[in-house]
Amino acid sequence: MAAEIKRVFDLLKYSLEQPKQEFVSGKIKGKWVNYSTTEFCSAVDNLSRGLISVGMAKDSRVGVMSHNRPEWNIVDFAVNQIGAYQIPLYPTLAGHDIQFILKDAEISIIFVADQELYEKVKPCIQETNPDIKIYSFNEVEGVENWKILTELGKTSVDINLDKYRDKVDPEDILTLIYTSGTTGTPKGVMLTHNNLVSNFVNSLVVMPKGVEKGLSFLPLSHIFERMIIYLYLYNHTAVYYAESMETIVADIQHVKPNAFSTVPRLLEKVYDKIMEKGKALTGIKRGIFFWSVALAERYTIDAGAWYNFKLSIARKLVFKKWQEALGGEIVVIVSGGAALNPRLARIFWAAGMPVFEGYGLTETSPVITVNRFGGTMFGTVGEVITGVEVKIAQDGEVLTRGHQVMKGYYKRPDLTDEALDQEGWFHTGDIGELIDGRFLKITDRKKEMFKTAGGKYVAPQMLENKYKESIFIEQIMVLGENRKFPSALIVPNFETLKSWATKKGITFTTQEELIKNEQVLVKYNEVVESLSVDFGKWEQVKRFALLPKEWSIDGGELTPKLSLKRKVITEKNIDIIEKIYKDAENYKAPH
């Protein structure tokens, strides 16, 4: 009889019923480190006993600050099966945020991956609470290694873990996840065992048969990837962690995964690289390549026999190579975290690599809706999963209720009351609509919509997603609150721009110089104008400024989920923005 899964750690007993030689593996410093199911479960139990030996118990707080690797999961299970809270910290967090979380969550032990993260955390601990104990995954001089705890656990055989497991209720807190969002102080989202268990059990609809290997590279400190890992284990899928985004191509070729989860930005980059190669082709090969892409752009799930016949040719001649670039064995790709361009979704589906776009928030553990085989509509984020309700409020806001909704914000009943109404509906802050009464379409963030001086509402994300279809645009932020018209800050795709400039004979030494070139500005004007045609006059971007440097998490312009921190970007570029509108006022049309 299959083990019953009521709490997250029940996944381990369940996994032992179908043990694997490669259960969870990770590439660390260039080498693959592999745990079989038995080794993994044994390491978890030893670490649990070690943690109990140093004073951890139910409701204790344990932090983890690390890139994806098997030890992250070992700590996660070891902490949650004794009823303690696991608190993930993004490796890219700023010092003041680390200090806030250490203090607010009352962390007493923290695991860090390596020397670099140790050096980042150490001063924050000195500042907040020098008694917090640090353990490292890699060998770091002067720091106790995590294996000290597993060794301690091996000798503590008198500790009966079942006594601890039995005291953990499905409604107990599993984790506190701090979301910085795009504004303000981090908020600790309280998620229970039941939140996550219900979420991965009911998200199984995205896992068709044949998903035996999953590659992971999105941060585990985010609930999306963490839930996906639980889902893989529930589906008896072996998990492989890529070493980093730099090694992803080699890691994909090594693992040859059947599935991975991603954010749209990465799919866009894969697509851009493929298109660059296509443009370099000549003659008949070039013709076939672009015929295939044009065919893919018209893909529908219920296309007729003639279309499917042509598609089978395109797959043999062109898309087979695309599949090989992603390891050759992809069954499904799951996309979340931001809006996926419907055109891109169609192309990947046509290429034989279905992308299931879903939607959710940290507060909803995370999945609310997801596309799946037998229920996909391009341009939407799919249908609700079992046990979840969605309704659209009068102002267009998406509300949701069900097993996936958090317990609340830690120590912040005021914020909890703002987000959760009397009837248990969670207010997502997103604007959306239900298509055919089934498929949810997200159109914007409630707080990000703005009104122009003419009183017209503009949804910036809709525009940004459209403009990003251009291979010349890497990043874009549309703005215009209380202004006469919308404008945009654009970070060019410098790889594309430089190769275009070289072909045009434009000479430049720096990116700063390149973006001031008159021909470049004319080119971007053409790009923006051609992509604006589907929008109303009041929504179209009338003016823009090109920026020389990409926005990043480290630079503070992006959240760990790669969403734009609009306030930060606006503040950093306020002079440029003011100049856009001033120049427009002083502009005199030629007679």
For each residue, the residues with C-beta under 8 A, 3 or more apart:
1:
2: 14 17
3: 10 13 14 17
4: 10
5: 10 11 14 197 201 234
6: 10 170 193 194 197
7: 10 80 81 165 168 169 170 172 174 193 197
8: 11 77 80 174 193 196 197 230
9: 12 44 77 80 81 165 168
10: 3 4 5 6 7 13 14 197
11: 5 8 14 15 77 230 233 234
12: 9 15 16 40 41 44 77 81
13: 3 10 16 17
14: 2 3 5 10 11 17 233 234
15: 11 12 18 19 20 23 37 41 233 236
16: 12 13 19 37 38 41
17: 2 3 13 14
18: 15 37 236
19: 15 16 23 36 37 38
20: 15 23 36 37 236 238
21: 34 36
22: 25 34 36 238 240
23: 15 19 20 35 36 37 39 40 238 239
24: 34 35 40 70 73 238 239 241
25: 22 32 33 34 35 70 238 239 240 241
26: 32 33 68 69 70 71 240 241 243
27: 30 31 32 33 240 241 242 243 247 251 254
28: 31 33 69 138 243
29: 138 243
30: 27 243
31: 27 28
32: 25 26 27 254
33: 25 26 27 28 69 70
34: 21 22 24 25
35: 23 24 25 39 40 43 70 74
36: 19 20 21 22 23 39 40
37: 15 16 18 19 20 23 40 41
38: 16 19 41 42
39: 23 35 36 42 43
40: 12 23 24 35 36 37 43 44 70 73 74
41: 12 15 16 37 38 44 45
42: 38 39 45 46
43: 35 39 40 46 47 74 78 150
44: 9 12 40 41 47 48 74 77 78 81
45: 41 42 48 49 78 153 161
46: 42 43 49 50 149 150 151 153 154
47: 43 44 50 51 74 75 78 146 149 150 153
48: 44 45 51 52 78 79 81 82 153 161 164
49: 45 46 52 53 152 153 154 156 157 159 161
50: 46 47 53 54 148 149 150 151 152 153 156
51: 47 48 54 56 60 62 78 79 82 84 109 149 153
52: 48 49 55 56 57 82 156 159 164
53: 49 50 149 152 153 156 159
54: 50 51 109 133 149 152
55: 52 60 108
56: 51 52 60 62 79 82 84 108 109
57: 52 60 82 83 84 164
58: 82 83 84 164 167 168
59: 83 84 85 173
60: 51 55 56 57 82 84 85 108 109
61: 84 85 87 105 106 107 108 109 176
62: 51 56 75 79 84 85 86 87 107 108 109 110 111
63: 87 88 89 101 102 105 107 109 110 111
64: 72 75 76 86 87 88 89 110 111 221
65: 88 89 90 91 93 98 110 111 112 113 117 120 121 221
66: 69 71 72 91 111 112 113 117 137 220
67: 91 113 219 244
68: 26 72 216 217 219 220 225 241 242
69: 26 28 33 66 72 113 137 241
70: 24 25 26 33 35 40 73 74 241
71: 26 66 74 75 111 113 137 146
72: 64 66 68 69 75 76 220
73: 24 40 70 76 77 220 229 239
74: 35 40 43 44 47 70 71 77 78
75: 47 62 64 71 72 78 79 86 111 146
76: 64 72 73 79 80 86 226
77: 8 9 11 12 44 73 74 80 81
78: 43 44 45 47 48 51 74 75 81 82
79: 48 51 56 62 75 76 82 84 85 86
80: 7 8 9 76 77 83 84 86 168 174 175 193
81: 7 9 12 44 48 77 78 161 164 165 168
82: 48 51 52 56 57 58 60 78 79 161 164 165 168
83: 57 58 59 80 164 167 168 172
84: 51 56 57 58 59 60 61 62 79 80
85: 59 60 61 62 79 105 173 174 175 176
86: 62 64 75 76 79 80 174 175
87: 61 62 63 64 101 105 107 175 176 177 178
88: 63 64 65 175 177 220 221 222 226
89: 63 64 65 93 98 101 110 178 221
90: 65 93 219 221 222 560
91: 65 66 67 113 117 219 221
92: 553 554 560
93: 65 89 90 97 98 101 560
94: 97 98 556
95: 98 99 120 123 124
96: 99 100
97: 93 94 100 101 178 180 186
98: 65 89 93 94 95 101 102 120 121 124
99: 95 96 102 103 124 127 128
100: 96 97 103 104 178 185 186
101: 63 87 89 93 97 98 104 105 107 178 186 188
102: 63 98 99 105 107 110 124 125 128 129 132
103: 99 100 106 128 129
104: 100 101 178 186 188 410 411
105: 61 63 85 87 101 102 176 178 188 410
106: 61 103
107: 61 62 63 87 101 102 110 132
108: 55 56 60 61 62 131 132 133
109: 51 54 56 60 61 62 63 132 133 134 135
110: 62 63 64 65 89 102 107 121 125 132 133 134 135
111: 62 63 64 65 66 71 75 134 135 136 137 146
112: 65 66 117 118 121 134 135 136 137 140 143
113: 65 66 67 69 71 91 116 117 136 137 138
114: 117 118 136 137 138 140
115: 118 119 136 138 140 141
116: 113 119 120
117: 65 66 91 112 113 114 120 121
118: 112 114 115 121 122 134 136 140 143
119: 115 116 122
120: 65 95 98 116 117 123 124
121: 65 98 110 112 117 118 124 125 134
122: 118 119 125 126 134
123: 95 120 126 127
124: 95 98 99 102 120 121 127 128
125: 102 110 121 122 128 129 130 132 134
126: 122 123 130
127: 99 123 124
128: 99 102 103 124 125 132
129: 102 103 125 132
130: 125 126
131: 108
132: 102 107 108 109 110 125 128 129
133: 54 108 109 110 144
134: 109 110 111 112 118 121 122 125 143 144
135: 109 110 111 112 143 144 145 146 148 149
136: 111 112 113 114 115 118 139 140 143 144 145 146
137: 66 69 71 111 112 113 114 145 146
138: 28 29 113 114 115
139: 136 145
140: 112 114 115 118 136 143 145
141: 115
142:
143: 112 118 134 135 136 140
144: 133 134 135 136 148
145: 135 136 137 139 140 148
146: 47 71 75 111 135 136 137 149 150
147: 150 151
148: 50 135 144 145 151 152
149: 46 47 50 51 53 54 135 146 152 153
150: 43 46 47 50 146 147 153 154
151: 46 50 147 148 154 155
152: 49 50 53 54 148 149 155 156
153: 45 46 47 48 49 50 51 53 149 150 156 159
154: 46 49 150 151 157
155: 151 152
156: 49 50 52 53 152 153 159
157: 49 154
158:
159: 49 52 53 153 156
160: 163 164
161: 45 48 49 81 82 164 165
162: 165 166
163: 160 166 167
164: 48 52 57 58 81 82 83 160 161 167 168
165: 7 9 81 82 161 162 168
166: 162 163
167: 58 83 163 164
168: 7 9 58 80 81 82 83 164 165 172 193
169: 7 172 193
170: 6 7 192 193 194 197
171: 192 193 194 407
172: 7 83 168 169 192 193
173: 59 85 176 190 191 192 407
174: 7 8 80 85 86 191 192 193 195 196
175: 80 85 86 87 88 191 196
176: 61 85 87 105 173 188 189 190 191 410
177: 87 88 188 189 191 221 222 223 362
178: 87 89 97 100 101 104 105 186 187 188 189
179: 186 187 189 362 363
180: 97 184 186 559 560
181: 184 187 559
182: 447 559 563 564 565 566 567
183: 565 567
184: 180 181 187
185: 100
186: 97 100 101 104 178 179 180
187: 178 179 181 184 409 410 412 415
188: 101 104 105 176 177 178 409 410 411 412
189: 176 177 178 179 223 362 363 406 409 410
190: 173 176 406 407 408 409 410
191: 173 174 175 176 177 195 196 223 362 365 406 407
192: 170 171 172 173 174 195 196 407
193: 6 7 8 80 168 169 170 171 172 174 196 197
194: 6 170 171 197 198 403
195: 174 191 192 198 199 365 403 404 405 406 407
196: 8 174 175 191 192 193 199 200 226 227 230 365
197: 5 6 7 8 10 170 193 194 200 201
198: 194 195 201 202 365 387 402 403 404
199: 195 196 202 203 227 365 366 367 385 403 404
200: 196 197 203 204 227 230 231 234
201: 5 197 198 204 234
202: 198 199 205 367 385 386 387 388 403
203: 199 200 206 227 231 358 367 370 385
204: 200 201 207 231 234 235
205: 202 370 372 375 385
206: 203 231 332 334 356 358 370 372
207: 204 211 231 235 237 259 332
208: 211 331 332 373
209:
210: 258 331
211: 207 208 214 232 235 237 258 259 331 332
212: 236 237 238 258
213: 237 238 240 255 256 257 258 259 329
214: 211 228 229 232 237 238 239 240 257 258 259 260
215: 240 241 242 251 252 255 257 259 260 327
216: 68 220 225 228 229 239 240 241 242 260 261
217: 68 241 242 244 245 248 251 260 262
218: 222 224 225 228 261 262 263 337
219: 67 68 90 91 222 225 560
220: 66 68 72 73 88 216 225 226 229
221: 64 65 88 89 90 91 177 226 560
222: 88 90 177 218 219 225 226 337 362 560 561
223: 177 189 191 226 227 362 365 366
224: 218 227 228 261 336 337 360 366 561
225: 68 216 218 219 220 222 228 229 261
226: 76 88 196 220 221 222 223 229 230
227: 196 199 200 203 223 224 230 231 365 366 367
228: 214 216 218 224 225 231 232 261 334
229: 73 214 216 220 225 226 232 233 239
230: 8 11 196 200 226 227 233 234
231: 200 203 204 206 207 227 228 234 235
232: 211 214 228 229 235 237 238 239 259
233: 11 14 15 229 230 236 237 239
234: 5 11 14 200 201 204 230 231
235: 204 207 211 231 232
236: 15 18 20 212 233
237: 207 211 212 213 214 232 233 258 259
238: 20 22 23 24 25 212 213 214 232
239: 23 24 25 73 214 216 229 232 233
240: 22 25 26 27 213 214 215 216 251 255 257
241: 24 25 26 27 68 69 70 215 216 217
242: 27 68 215 216 217 245 247 248 251 252 255
243: 26 27 28 29 30 246 247 251
244: 67 217 247 248
245: 217 242 248
246: 243
247: 27 242 243 244 250 251
248: 217 242 244 245 251 252
249: 252 253
250: 247 253 254
251: 27 215 217 240 242 243 247 248 254 255
252: 215 242 248 249 255 256 257 260 326 327
253: 249 250 256 327
254: 27 32 250 251
255: 213 215 240 242 251 252 327
256: 213 252 253 327 328 329
257: 213 214 215 240 252 260 327 329 330
258: 210 211 212 213 214 237 329 330 331 332
259: 207 211 213 214 215 232 237 330 331 332 333 334
260: 214 215 216 217 252 257 330 333 334
261: 216 218 224 225 228 333 334 335 336
262: 217 218 266 267 333 334 335
263: 218 266 267 335 336 337 338 561 562
264: 267 268 335 337 338 339 340 341 344
265: 268 269 338 562
266: 262 263 269 270
267: 262 263 264 270 271 333 335 340 344 348 355
268: 264 265 271 272 341 344 468
269: 265 266 272 273
270: 266 267 273 274 325 326
271: 267 268 274 275 344 347
272: 268 269 275 276 471 493 496
273: 269 270 276 277
274: 270 271 277 278 322 325
275: 271 272 278 279 293 471
276: 272 273 279 280 471 495 496 499
277: 273 274 280 281
278: 274 275 281 286 289 290 293
279: 275 276 286
280: 276 277
281: 277 278 285 286 289
282: 285 286
283: 286 287
284: 287 288
285: 281 282 288 289
286: 278 279 281 282 283 289 290
287: 283 284 290 291
288: 284 285 291 292 317 318
289: 278 281 285 286 292 293 318
290: 278 286 287 293 294
291: 287 288 294 295 314
292: 288 289 295 296 314 317 318 319
293: 275 278 289 290 296 297 318 347
294: 290 291 297 298
295: 291 292 298 299 307 310 311 314 350
296: 292 293 299 311 314 319 346 347 350 351
297: 293 294 343 346 347 350
298: 294 295 303 307 346
299: 295 296 303 311 346 347 349 350
300: 303 346 378
301: 349 376
302:
303: 298 299 300 307 308 311
304: 307 308
305: 308 309
306: 309 310
307: 295 298 303 304 310 311
308: 303 304 305 311 312
309: 305 306 312 313
310: 295 306 307 313 314
311: 295 296 299 303 307 308 314 315 350
312: 308 309 315 316
313: 309 310 316 317
314: 291 292 295 296 310 311 317 318 319 350
315: 311 312 318 319 320 351 352
316: 312 313 320
317: 288 292 313 314 320
318: 288 289 292 293 314 315 321 322
319: 292 296 314 315 322 323 350 351 352
320: 315 316 317 323 324
321: 318 324 325
322: 274 318 319 325 326 351 353
323: 319 320 326 327 328 330 351 352 353
324: 320 321 327 328
325: 270 274 321 322
326: 252 270 322 323 330 353
327: 215 252 253 255 256 257 323 324 330
328: 256 323 324
329: 213 256 257 258
330: 257 258 259 260 323 326 327 333 352 353
331: 208 210 211 258 259 354
332: 206 207 208 211 258 259 353 354 355 356
333: 259 260 261 262 267 330 348 353 354 355 356
334: 206 228 259 260 261 262 355 356 358 370
335: 261 262 263 264 267 340 345 355 356 357 358
336: 224 261 263 357 358 359 360 366
337: 218 222 224 263 264 561 562 563
338: 263 264 265 561 562 563
339: 264 442 461 465
340: 264 267 335 344 345 355 357
341: 264 268 344 345 465 468 469
342: 345 346 378 379
343: 297 346 347 469
344: 264 267 268 271 340 341 347 348 355
345: 335 340 341 342 348 349 355 357 378 379
346: 296 297 298 299 300 342 343 349 350 378
347: 271 293 296 297 299 343 344 350 351
348: 267 333 344 345 351 353 354 355
349: 299 301 345 346 352 353 354 355
350: 295 296 297 299 311 314 319 346 347
351: 296 315 319 322 323 347 348
352: 315 319 323 330 349
353: 322 323 326 330 332 333 348 349
354: 331 332 333 348 349 373 376
355: 267 332 333 334 335 340 344 345 348 349
356: 206 332 333 334 335 370 371 372 376 382
357: 335 336 340 345 370 371 380 381 382
358: 203 206 334 335 336 367 368 369 370 371 381 382
359: 336 367 368 369 370 381 382 440 442
360: 224 336 364 365 366 367 368 369 404
361: 364 366 368 428
362: 177 179 189 191 222 223 365 366 406
363: 179 189 405 406 419 426
364: 360 361 367 368 400 404 405 406 426 428
365: 191 195 196 198 199 223 227 360 362 404 405 406
366: 199 223 224 227 336 360 361 362 404
367: 199 202 203 227 358 359 360 364 370 385 388 404
368: 358 359 360 361 364 384 385 388 390 400 404 428 440
369: 358 359 360 381 382 383 384 385 388 390 439 440
370: 203 205 206 334 356 357 358 359 367 381 382 383 385
371: 356 357 358 375 376 377 380 381 382 383
372: 205 206 356 375 376 382 383
373: 208 354 376
374:
375: 205 371 372 382 383 438
376: 301 354 356 371 372 373 382
377: 371 380 382 435 436 439
378: 300 342 345 346
379: 342 345 441
380: 357 371 377 435 439 440 441
381: 357 358 359 369 370 371 439 440 441 442
382: 356 357 358 359 369 370 371 372 375 376 377 439 440
383: 369 370 371 372 375 438 439 440
384: 368 369 388 389 390 402 440
385: 199 202 203 205 367 368 369 370 388 404
386: 202
387: 198 202 402 403 404
388: 202 367 368 369 384 385 400 401 402 403 404
389: 384 400 401 402
390: 368 369 384 398 399 400 434 440
391: 399 425
392: 396 397 398 399 432 433 434
393: 396 397 398 399 427
394:
395: 431 446
396: 392 393 431 432 433 443 446
397: 392 393 427 428 429 430 431 432 446
398: 390 392 393 428 430 431 432 440 442
399: 390 391 392 393 421 425 426 427 428
400: 364 368 388 389 390 404 405 425 426 428
401: 388 389 405 423 424 425 426
402: 198 384 387 388 389 405
403: 194 195 198 199 202 387 388
404: 195 198 199 360 364 365 366 367 368 385 387 388 400
405: 195 363 364 365 400 401 402 420 424 426
406: 189 190 191 195 362 363 364 365 409 426
407: 171 173 190 191 192 195
408: 190 412 413 416 420
409: 187 188 189 190 406 412 413 415 416 419
410: 104 105 176 187 188 189 190
411: 104 188
412: 187 188 408 409 415 416
413: 408 409 416 417
414: 417 418
415: 187 409 412 418 419
416: 408 409 412 413 419 420
417: 413 414 420
418: 414 415 427
419: 363 409 415 416 426 427
420: 405 408 416 417 424 425 426 427
421: 399 424 425 427
422:
423: 401
424: 401 405 420 421
425: 391 399 400 401 420 421
426: 363 364 399 400 401 405 406 419 420
427: 393 397 399 418 419 420 421
428: 361 364 368 397 398 399 400
429: 397 445 446 447
430: 397 398 442 444 445 446
431: 395 396 397 398 442 443 444 445 446 449 459
432: 392 396 397 398 440 441 442 443
433: 392 396 440 441 443
434: 390 392 437 438 439 440 441
435: 377 380 438 439 440 441
436: 377 439
437: 434
438: 375 383 434 435
439: 369 377 380 381 382 383 434 435 436
440: 359 368 369 380 381 382 383 384 390 398 432 433 434 435
441: 379 380 381 432 433 434 435
442: 339 359 381 398 430 431 432
443: 396 431 432 433 459 461 462
444: 430 431 448 449 459 460 461 462
445: 429 430 431 448 449 461
446: 395 396 397 429 430 431 449
447: 182 429
448: 444 445 459 460 461 566
449: 431 444 445 446 457 458 459 460
450: 457 458 460 479 480 481 482
451: 455 456 457 458 481 482
452: 455 456 458 480 481 482 483 484 485 486 538
453: 482 483 484
454: 484 538
455: 451 452
456: 451 452 536 538 539
457: 449 450 451
458: 449 450 451 452 463 478 480 486 538 539
459: 431 443 444 448 449 462 463 539
460: 444 448 449 450 463 464 477 478 479 486
461: 339 443 444 445 448 464 465
462: 443 444 459 465 466 535
463: 458 459 460 466 467 478 486 488 535 539 541
464: 460 461 467 468 476 477 478
465: 339 341 461 462 468 469
466: 462 463 469 531 534 535
467: 463 464 470 473 476 478 488 490 527 528 531 541
468: 268 341 464 465 473 475 476
469: 341 343 465 466 531
470: 467 473 527 531
471: 272 275 276 493 496
472: 492 493 496 497 500 523 524 527
473: 467 468 470 476 490 491 492 493 527
474: 491 492 493 494 550
475: 468 490 491 550 551 564
476: 464 467 468 473 488 489 490 491
477: 460 464 488 489 564 566 569
478: 458 460 463 464 467 486 487 488 541
479: 450 460 483 486 487 488 489 566 570 577
480: 450 452 458 483 485 486 487
481: 450 451 452
482: 450 451 452 453
483: 452 453 479 480 486 487 581
484: 452 453 454 581 584
485: 452 480 538 540 542 543 584
486: 452 458 460 463 478 479 480 483 538 539 540 541 542
487: 478 479 480 483 541 542 543 544 545 577 580 581
488: 463 467 476 477 478 479 528 541 543 544 545
489: 476 477 479 544 545 547 569 573 576 577
490: 467 473 475 476 524 528 544 545 546 547
491: 473 474 475 476 546 547 549 550 551
492: 472 473 474 496 497 515 524 546
493: 272 471 472 473 474 496 497
494: 474 497 498 511 514
495: 276 498 499
496: 272 276 471 472 492 493 499 500
497: 472 492 493 494 500 501 514 520
498: 494 495 501 502 514
499: 276 495 496 502 503
500: 472 496 497 503 504 523
501: 497 498 504 506 508 514 517 519 520
502: 498 499 505 506
503: 499 500
504: 500 501 519
505: 502
506: 501 502 514 517 519 520
507:
508: 501 511 513 514 517
509: 513
510: 513 514 548
511: 494 508 514 515 548 549
512: 515 516 548
513: 508 509 510 516 517
514: 494 497 498 501 506 508 510 511 517 520
515: 492 511 512 520 521 546 547 548
516: 512 513 520 521
517: 501 506 508 513 514 520 521
518: 521 522
519: 501 504 506 522 523
520: 497 501 506 514 515 516 517 523 524 546
521: 515 516 517 518 524 525 546
522: 518 519 525 526
523: 472 500 519 520 526 527
524: 472 490 492 520 521 527 528 544 546
525: 521 522 528 529
526: 522 523 529 530
527: 467 470 472 473 523 524 530 531
528: 467 488 490 524 525 531 532 541 544
529: 525 526 532 533
530: 526 527 533
531: 466 467 469 470 527 528
532: 528 529 535 540 541
533: 529 530
534: 466
535: 462 463 466 532 539 540
536: 456 539 540
537: 540
538: 452 454 456 458 485 486
539: 456 458 459 463 486 535 536
540: 485 486 532 535 536 537
541: 463 467 478 486 487 488 528 532 544
542: 485 486 487 584
543: 485 487 488 580 581 583 584
544: 487 488 489 490 524 528 541 580
545: 487 488 489 490 573 576 577 579 580
546: 490 491 492 515 520 521 524
547: 489 490 491 515 573 576
548: 510 511 512 515
549: 491 511 555
550: 474 475 491
551: 475 491 555 557 558 564 569
552: 555 557 558
553: 92 556 558 559 560 562
554: 92
555: 549 551 552 558
556: 94 553 565 568
557: 551 552 564 565 568 569 572
558: 551 552 553 555 562 563 564 565
559: 180 181 182 553 562 563 565
560: 90 92 93 180 219 221 222 553
561: 222 224 263 337 338
562: 263 265 337 338 553 558 559
563: 182 337 338 558 559
564: 182 475 477 551 557 558 569
565: 182 183 556 557 558 559 568 569
566: 182 448 477 479 569 570
567: 182 183 570 571
568: 556 557 565 571 572
569: 477 489 551 557 564 565 566 572 573
570: 479 566 567 573 574 577
571: 567 568 574
572: 557 568 569
573: 489 545 547 569 570 576 577
574: 570 571 577 578
575: 578 579
576: 489 545 547 573 579 580
577: 479 487 489 545 570 573 574 580 581
578: 574 575 581 582
579: 545 575 576 582 583
580: 487 543 544 545 576 577 583 584
581: 483 484 487 543 577 578 584 585
582: 578 579 585 586
583: 543 579 580 586 587
584: 484 485 542 543 580 581 587
585: 581 582
586: 582 583
587: 583 584
588:
589:
590:
591:
